Structures are given as structure tokens and as C-alpha cells.
Amino acid sequence: MSDIEKRLNNIEAHLSINQTITRYCRSLDWLDEELLRTCYTQDAYIDYGFYKGDVQGFYPVVMEVERQSMHRYHFLSNVAIEIDGENAEVECYGIATSTHDGKNLNFFGGRYHNSFKKTNQDWLMSRSEYILDYNFTSEVSDLGDAMDQLQSGVGLNLEDKLYRRLYSKNS
């Protein structure tokens, strides 16, 4: 393999891993279990505190946790990637917010330690561990009349008219 091929493979791996992380966030925010299933290998292991076990059991549990919230927002960044052949170790920081009553907003900050594997389809998570660094709750502020015309992100899911399917099996 030439140097340019190695560099292109590395770039492709980084892009694919970042796309998988983006799909993961979207799947939770829109309650799209089908999309969530595109993020993990079939035998992935999950340790998120509230769930420790195989990914197949994780899907219904995490979807139920997310359904309990009127609003979900997951943001992952500062993605550090170390590639070793067809495996990668990845750490990224995450902020998530949710509200159960529309009056109080819950904030969670932490990091994910993930292992990825290159598959025929994509780079997918084979292990995912969440480490909670902080959490707190804050009252939701009244946005006033100037914001009345904005579309609300509360209560969104994949059945909503605002949902857009951005990922297909061919992309």
C-alpha cells in the first residue's frame, strides 16, 4: 500500500467514525431505533451505567429512556481517534439535555470511550462506555413574544413532519 493510499484510508476512517457518532446522536434525539442500529456491530458491548450488556438488549432500554423525555439533545465533539488497522479507539466529549416537564432542563456532561471496528458497511462501535462528569438542572426561561414564531423542538420524533431521513444504506 502506498503512502497516499494509507493517508486516504486514514481520512476515510476518520470521516466514517465521525459520521457514525453523528448518526448515534440523531438516532437518540429523533427516537429513531432503526438509525441507532446502524451505529454498532452486532456483538457490541455497552456500559452506560443504567445499562451494561450486549447491544441487542440496549436498543429497547435506551429508546425507552429517551422516550420519557419531551426533549432530547445530544452533542458530541472533540473526537480523538487512534486507528490500528481495522480497529480504532475513540474518545469524545458529550453534552446532552432533556426535559420531562418542559419547565426544567436537565444537563449531562461526560465522555464516551468507544472501540470501533471496520466492517463491510462502515466503521461501527464494538464497545461503548459512558463516563458522567457532571449533571445539573436549570429552569427553562420564557423566550417571550419575539420567539413565538420559532418551531419548537419539544416532542420531536421520527414521525414528526420536521424529521428528515438523511442516511440510507447506500450512503
N, C-alpha and C positions, 0 to 999 in steps of 0.2 A: 504494500500500500504506500503510495507516495505521500509526501508531506502535505500536499494540498488536499488529498483525499482524507487524511487524518483530521485536518483542520475543518473540512466540511462536515465530516461525521460528528465532530465535537459541537459545531454550531447547530447541526440538526438535533442532536441530543438535548442541548440547552433549550432550544425553541420548543421541542416536544414536551419536555418536562414542565416548562412554564405553561404551556397550553393545558396540560393535564391538571396543574394546580388551578388554573383559571376555570376549567370545567368543574372541578370539585367545588369551588366557591359558588358558581352559578347554580349547580345542582341543589345545593342546600338552600340558597336564597329563593329559588323558584319552586322548591319541593319537587324536583324532577329526578325521581329514583332511577329512571332509565339512563339519564345522563350520568348520575353518580356511578352507575355500574360500568361506565367507560373509563373510570379512573384507576381501577385496581386489577391486579392479577386475580385469577380465580381462587388462589390459595393464600391471599394476603392475610396478614395478622394485624389487628387493630388494638391499641391501648389508649383509650381516651378517658380513663378514669371511670366514667359511667358505663363504659363497655370495654371489656377485654376478651378478645376471642377472634374467631375467623370472620372474614369479611361477609360471608353469606348471612350470618346472623346479625351483623352490624347494620345492614341496609334497612331492615324494618325498624330497628331500635332508633337509629339516628333520624329517620324520617318522622317517627312519632315524636321525638324530642323537638324537632323543628316545627312540626305541625301545631304544637302547643303555643307557639308564639304568633302574635299578629303581624310581626315584622321581623325579618331576618336580614342581616347584612354581614357578609364575611369578606375581609380584605386581607390578602397575604402578600407580603413583599420581602425585600432583602433576601432574595433566594440565592443561597450559596450551594453550589453543585460541585461535587467531586466525582468524576467519571472514571470507572475502572472496567474497560472492556464493555460488556453488555450489562453492567450493574452501575448504579450510582448511589451515592449518599447525598442527601439533600436536607438542608435546614432552612426554614423560612419563619419569619415573624408573622403573627396574625392578630388582627383586631376583629372582634365580632360584636355586634349589638343585637338586641332583641327587646321586644316589649310584649308583655302578656295582657296589659290593661290599657295601653295607649296613653297612660299618664306618666309612667316611669320607664326609663330606658336603661337596660342592663348592658354594661360594657365588660368585655372579657379581652384580656391581652395575654398573649403567650407565644409559644413557638412550636413548630412541628419538626420532629426528627423523622424523616422518611427514607426508606430504601426504595429504589426504583429498579425495574428490570426492563430491558429492551425486549419487546415481543414482536411478532409479525405485524401487528397493527400500530404499535405506539410504544413509548416509554410509559410504563404504568407503575403505580405504587404496589410494592410487595409487602411492605411493613409501614405502619404509620403510628407514631406516638405523639400525643399532645401533652405539652407541659404548660400549665397555667401559671402565669407570672403575677397577674392581678385581676381583680374584678371589683366593680362598684356599680351603684345605681344612681341615676340622676333624674330629676323631674323633667318632663318634656315641656319645652317652652311653647307658649301660644305664638304662632307666627304672624298673627294679625291679618288685616284685610289685604295687604299687598301680596300675600302668598295664597290667597283663596283660589286663584286660577290654576295653580300647580296641580298636577296629577299626584295623588297620594300613593306612596309605596307600601302602605299598610295593607296587609291582607293579600298580597300578590302570590300567585302560584302559576303553574304551567297552564292552567285553564283560563287564565286572565287574558283579555284582549291585548294587553301590552306585552305578553310573552312572545319572544321570537326564538325559533329553533335555529341556532347558529352552528350547530355541529351535526355532521352527518357521518355515517360510517365510511364514506368515500373521501372525507377531507383530512 
